[in-house]
Amino acid sequence: MTKKSTYPAWVFDNSAISDPLGHGERAVQFLRRLRHPASTATKRAFQLAPWQERIVRRIYGPRNADGSRIVKTVFLMIPRGNRKTSLAAALALLHLLGPEKLPAGQIIFAASDREQAGIGFREAAEIVRQDKRLEAVTRIYDAHNAPKTIKSNLDGSTLKAVSSDGRAQHGTTPTFLLADEIHVWKGRDLWEALQSGMAKRSGGLTVIATTAGRGNEGLAAETYAYARGAALGQIDNPEFLPILFEPEPGDDWDDEAVWHRVNPGLAHGFPDLEGLRSLARKAKDSPTERYAFEQFNLNRWLGNSRDPLFDFGTYDARQLHDDEEDLEQLPCWLGVDLSRSGDLTAIVAAFQHPDGQVTLRPTFFVPGEELKARADRDRVPYLRWRDEGLIRICPGPIIDEEMVEDEIRDLCARYDVREIAFDPHLATRMMQRLYDDGLPAVAVRQAPLTMGAAGADLERIVNGKLVRHDGHPILRHHLASVVAVRTDTGLVKMHKGAKTDHIDGAVAAAMAVYRLSLGQSNLSAYNDPDMSLFTF
């Protein structure tokens, strides 16, 4: 059976691309007649590489029976340096002044901030300025503190750069939308406003042009997941065109053949090969540089963290099925990360297998009051997780400690729980009650030495292919949100990268695995100065 791939082989295989009405050919000829200030061709002609031409023909050639364009949305994910901004700017002019223009059309460059939105706009404006014929039929407004606009004198169509404030775009009816680098967009307001406007008028086209992002929640991750599904044939939507230049699972990041495969411009001199080699040399000695190289130069989608602790290719491959009856026979350690006020609380059970593998099973709690607002703030789908039974909802604005304690007692009744690890700072009363009832509550203080060792133990089982899990999305999200700082002694300090991130599940998992590891090594609890059996 042939292994399915997201790779867009059609870009290179010279297969036939339908163009019954000649729209693909007209689009290509228009782009070739443009001029670009950085072009090395005669008269600075816009240089359209063969792979770019194939993409243009695939977007504009195929037509429905009524002559309308089939493709409505393009997801182009490609590494830095492959001139996606130049191509997007040329496509915008195709809709502003070329054969794809619509009367009074609205062409929009949208980005996370004003500076990023201005990059594509300036590219388009410079292309216009290179040709006196185009200058004669347009007017460019690009004052520093004013909306950036190119207006067509032919039919009143406009090209505008917009950013961030989605509410200001609810009155628009875009006919062409460039959504630039959506992996750094904050929230959904801008996207939802522009897409709702796009639906008001037929013939529109959305081009999402981005490098890879990080994480598995939010607008960019969800759109990427949809694009992957379409590329793999799991989603049948001919209106959505996925073009994903990304490594295959297991590809070696240091293999130059992989670089060429995911950077189609390399064959034509962009990006610079020597520049990539220089970045790769730095990446060999720095995990942070390596992850940046994989994300931006190889287009590999990674976890949320800027300095990830865990290898998520390895983690995702360890999603394995464990029968409940099997887990009941294994020794189990619980890690409990209680929350302040309205934060999440996490319980993670770590089950020790005879061969050294560790199964992680999490339980999460979140206050139910203003859950939608909390989901918007944290940029995670709490309501969907609630409906899917992945998170426990506590009534009111804070975590119900009684619900958490009841769950711990249930876990102890069901499994062979050897220890329940707490940070005593927030858990004194709960630990006392559990201890009085004969349950093995232990204090694991959040001191650098203890939690450094705990983080290292969790990293060891995840990256060492010893972890087993059921694919729980919240646990993965919390692991992916960990930012790692390493001390000179090799210990790991885990913290979150952004204020709205959550790593509660990662902290609870680290405490459970840490106590499991001490039990496995037969190290006495009394040898650990930052841990104590819970006594008064």
N, C-alpha and C positions, 0 to 999 in steps of 0.2 A: 504494500500500500504506500503510495507516494505521500510524503510528509507535506502538509500544507504550509504555505509561506505567505507573509504579507508583502513580499517583495514585488514591485510593479514591473514584472518581466516584459509586459507589453510596451514599455517605454523604449526598449532596446531591440526587440525581436523582429522589427520590420513587418509585423503582421498588419493586415488591412484595417484601416480605421474608417468607419462609415462616414460619408460626407455627401449625402444625396443631393443637397441643395447648394453645395459649394461654400457654406459658411466657414468651415474650417480653413479652406484655402484662402478665402478673403481675409480672415483674421491673420493668418501667417503673412500674407503680402502686405497688409497694413503695418504690422510690427516691423517688417524688414525695411519699410520706407521711413521709419522713425530714425532719429539721430540721437546719439548718446555722448555726453561730454567725455566719458572715459573710454570710448571705443577706439580701437586701433585700426579699424577697417577704413576703406576709402570713404572720404567725406563724412567720417564719423558715423557710418551706418550702424544702426542697432544690431548687435551681434546675437543671433538666436541660435544657440547650440542645437544639434540634432535632437537631443533628449528633451530640450525645452519645446522645440517645434512639435514633437510628438504629443506633449502634454496639451499644447494649444489646440492641436487638431482633435484630440480626444474630448476636450471640453466643448468645442463649438461645432464639430462636424455632425455627430449623431443627432437625429431629429425624430420627433414624433410624427405620426401620420398627418397631423394638421400643420406641420412645419415648425412647431415650437421646439426650442432646445430641450433635450432630455435632461442634461445635467443642470441641476439647480444649486448644488453645494459641492465645493472642492475642499478636501482636507489635504493640504500639501505640507508634510512634515519632513524637513530636510535640514541637514547640519548647517552651521554657520559657514559663511564664505561661498555659498553656491549661488549667489546673486538672485535670491528669491525676491528681494525688494525691487530690483530692477525689472524683473519679469512682472511683478504685481503692478508696478507703476505703468508699465507699457499696456497691461490689460485694462487698467483704469482708463487710459487714454483711448483705448479701443472702444470703450463704452461712452466716453465723453465726446469724442470727435470722429470715431471710426464707424465701420459698418454695423457695430452692435449698439449704436446710440439709440435712445428712445427720446421722444419729445419731452422737454423739461425734466430730463433724467436727473437723479441725485446719486452721484458717485461719492462714496464715503470711505475714507481711510480711518479705521478705528484702532486705538491702542490703549494701553493701560495708563499712559500719561501723555502730556502735551509734547514732550520732547520726542518720545517714540513715535507718536502719530505724525510728527513733523518730518521724520526721516523719509517716509514714503512719499509724503507730499512734495518735499524738496526734490526728490528724484524725478517725479512727474513734471514739476515746474521746470527743471533743467532740461528735460527732454523737449518740452515745448519751446524753450528759449533757443534751442539749437536750430530751429527751423522757422524761417521768417513767415512761411505760409501758415504755420500753426499760431505764431504770435499774432498774426493779423486777424485771426478769428477768435481770439481769447483775450481775457483780461485776468492778470494774476494779482491777487491780494495776499501779501505775505508779511505784513507789518508784524513786528516782534510781539506786541501785546494785543493783537487783534485776531479774529478767526481767519485761518488760512484757507483761501478759496481760489479756485480757477473757474472762471465763468466762460461758457461758450456763447459767442455772439450769434451762432447759427440758429440755436433753438432755445436758449436760456438754460441749458443743462449746467450743472455745477459739480465741481469736485471739491470736497471739504475734508479737512482733518479734524477728528473729534476724539475726545478721551474721557475716561472715568465717570463723569456725571451722567448716568443713564437716563435720569428723569428729564434732562434737557433734550433728549432725542426722541421723545414719544410722538412728536408731530411729524417726524420724517417718513418718507416713503422711498427708501433706497432702491435703485435699479442695479447698482453694483456695490458690494460691500467687501472691502479687504479687512479681515479681522487679523491683526498682526500680533504675533507672539502671545497667544491667548493663555499660555502657561503662566504668565505673570499678571493676568487680569485679576482684580479684586472684586469678588462678588459677581452677580449675574445681571445687575440692572442695565448696564449698557447693552449687553448681548440681547436680553429679552426685549428691550425697547426697539433695537434695530431689526430684530427678526420679526416682531409684530408689525413693524412698518413695511418690511419686505413683502409680507403676505397681502398687502393692500393692492399690489400692482403685479400683473403678469410679466414674465420675461426677465425677472431679476436673477442675479447670480451672486452667491456668497463664496468668496475664496478665503479660507482659513490658512494662513501661511505662518508656520511656527517651527521652532526647534522643539526638541523633546522637553518635557517637564518632569516634575517629581510628584509622587503621591498617587493615590487612587480615589480621591474624593474631589469634588468641585467640578466646575464647568469644563476645564481643559481635560481633566482625566476622564470625565464621562464622554466627552466628544472623541477623545483618542480611543477609548474602549469601543465606541460605536464604529469608528473607522477601522479598527482592527477586525471587528466582527464582519464588516462589509468586505474587507480585503481577503478574509479567510473563507468567504462564501457562506458564513453563518447568518448574515443579514442580507435579504434580497431587496435592494432599493436602488434601481437604476438612476435615480435622480441624485444620488450621493456618490461622488467619485473619490475614493481613498487613494492617495499617492504617498506611501510610507517608505522612506529610505531609512531603514533601521537595521541594526545587527540581528542575526538570528540568535535564539537561545544557545548558549555555549560558544559563540564566536569569541575568539581571542582579541581583546581590545588592542593588543600590540601588533597584530598582524596587518601589514600594509595592504594585503589583498582585501581585507575587510574595509579598510579606509576607502579604497577605490570603489568598492561595491556600494557603500552608503553615501559617498560623495561623488555624484555623477559629473560634477564640474571638474574633478581632478584630471580627467583625460584631456581637458581643454585649458589647463593651467590655472584653474581656480577651484578651491582655495590653494594656497601655496604649499606644495608638498614639503619643502624644507621647514616651513613654519610648523606644520603638523609634527614633523619629526622632533623639532625642538620642544614642543609642548609634551610630546610623549616621553622624552628623556626626563623632563621634570616630574612627570606623573609617576615614573617608576619608583621614585623615592618619597612620594607624598600621596597618601590615600585621598586627601582632599583634592589634590590636583588631578588624580586619576578619575575620580568621580566627575569632576568638571569636564575633563577631556571626553569621557564616555557620553555625558549628557549633551554637550554643545558641539563637539566635533564628530562624534559617532552617532548621535541621535538616539541614545539608549534611554528609555524612560526609567527613572529611578525613584527612590523614596523621597519623602518630603524634605528631609534634612539636608542642609548645605554640607554637612560633614557627617555622612551616614556611618553608623556603627555596624550595620548589618548588611550582608550581601543578599539582596532580595531575589536574585535569580536562584540562589540556593534555598532561601526560605520558601519561596513559592513552590519549588520542586518537592518540598517535604510535606505537602498537604496529603495526608494519609488517613485511611479509615481505621479507627480503633473501636472495636466492639465494647459496649458498656460493660458487659460481663468480664471482659479481659481487664479493663481498667480497675474494676472492683477488687481484683486479685493483686494489684500492684501497690507498693508503698507510695504514699502521696504526701507532698508538702504544699501548704497554702501560703501564698503571699497576699497581704491585704494592704492596699494603699487607700486609706481614708481621706476624705476631702475636707477642705474648708468651705464653709457656706455653700455656694451654688456649683462647685466643681463636681467632676465625676468621681465616683468611687469604684475601685476595681478589686476583684478577688481573682487570683490566678492559681489554679491547681497544677502542680508539676508532678507527673507520674514517672517513676523510675522503672525502666525495663531492664531485664537481666543483662542485655547486651550493651548497656550504657546509653541507649536512646532515651529521650525525655519527651513525653507528651504534655503539651500545654493546653489547658481548657480554661477560658476566662468567663467571668460574669461581671457585667457592668451595671451601674446604677446612675441615674441622672434625675435631677429635680424636674417635675412635670410642668411647673408654672412657667408660662411664657416660653414654651418649648420651641415654637417657630422662630421667635426672636433669637433664642440661643443657637438654633441651627444656622440662622443667617450670620450671626456673629462669628461662630466657630467655623463656618463654611463646611459643615458636615450634615448628612441627612438624618438627623435624629428621628424625625417623624417616620421615615421609611424604616429605619432600624427598629423603632417601636413596633410598627405594624408587622415586621418580619420576626418579632420575638427575640431580637438580638440584644436588647437593652431593657433593664427594669426601670419603670417610671415610678418615682416617689411622688406622692401628692404634695403640693405646696412648693415653696421656694428653696428648700434645703433637702439634703439627703436624710432619709429616715434611717437612723442607726439601728432601729429595731428590725427593719427589713434586712439590713446587712447582716446583723447578728443571727437572725433566723436562717439565712442562707448558709452561713458558716456552720451552724449546728446541723443543718441538713446534709452538708457535704461530709461532715465528720461522721454522721450516722451511715452514710452510703459508702464511704471509702475508708481505706486504711490510712488515716491521716496521722502522720508522725509528729508534725509541728505546724503551728499556725504563726507565721512571722508577721509582726506588726512594727511600724514606727510608733514607739510608745508616746510620742509627743501629742498625738490626737486620739489615742486609743486606750487611755488608762482605765476608764470605767468599763469598757467592753471587755478588755483583757482580764480585768479582775473577775467579772462575772463568769467568763469562760473558764478561767483558772480555778475558781471556786467549785465549778461543776466537773472538774477533773479533765478538762480539755487542754491539750498541750500548747498553750499560748507562750510565745517567746518574743522578747523585745529585740529588734534589730534597729539600732539607732542609725540615723542617716548621716553618720560621720564619714569623712572622705575615705578613710582606710576601708571601712566595711562596705560602703556602696561602690567604691572603686573595684574591690574584689568581686562584688555582686555583678556589676556591669560586665567585668571581664569574663565571669562564668557564663553569663547569658550569651555574650558574643561567641564564646567558645562552642557552645552547643548549637547555636544557629549557623555560624559560618563553617563549623566543623561537620555539618550534615548529620547532627545527632538529634535535632529537634523534630518533633512530629506535631502536627496541628490539623485542625479541621477547616482551615480557611476563614476563620472568624474575621470579618472585615474591620471590626473596631480594634481588635488586638493588632492587626497588621498596620492600621493607621497610626496607632500609638507607637509602635516600634519604628515606623518610618519617620515619625516626628522627633525622634531622639537626635540631638546634636551631641557629638562625642568630642570630649577634650581628653587627651592622653597626658598623663604625668610622665616625668622622667623615669619613674620606676615601672611604667607599663600599666598602671591602673587607669581605669576609665571613669571619667566624670560625665554623667548623663544629665543633660538639661534640654529644655525645649527651645526651638529656634525662634518662635514668635509668641507673643502674648496669648494669642487665641489657640495655640497648639495644646494638645494634651498628650502626656506620656505616662499617665497613671497606670495603664496596663503594662507598660514596659517596666516601670518601677516595681510593681507587684510581681511580675514574672521574674525579675532579677532577684528579689528577695527569696522567692520560692526556690529558684534554681541554686542560689547561694547556699541556703540551708540544706538542700538536697546534696550538694557537692560536699559539704562538711560531713554529712552523714555517710556519704559514699567513701570518704577518705578516712573514716573512723576518728576524725579530729574531735576532741572533746569540746563541747560548747564552752567549757570554762577556760579554754585556751584563747578564746576570742575576747579581747578587752572591750569591744564595742557591742557585744551581745550579752544578754543575760537571760537566764530562765526567769519567768515572770514571778517575782516574789515581793512581798512587802516586809 
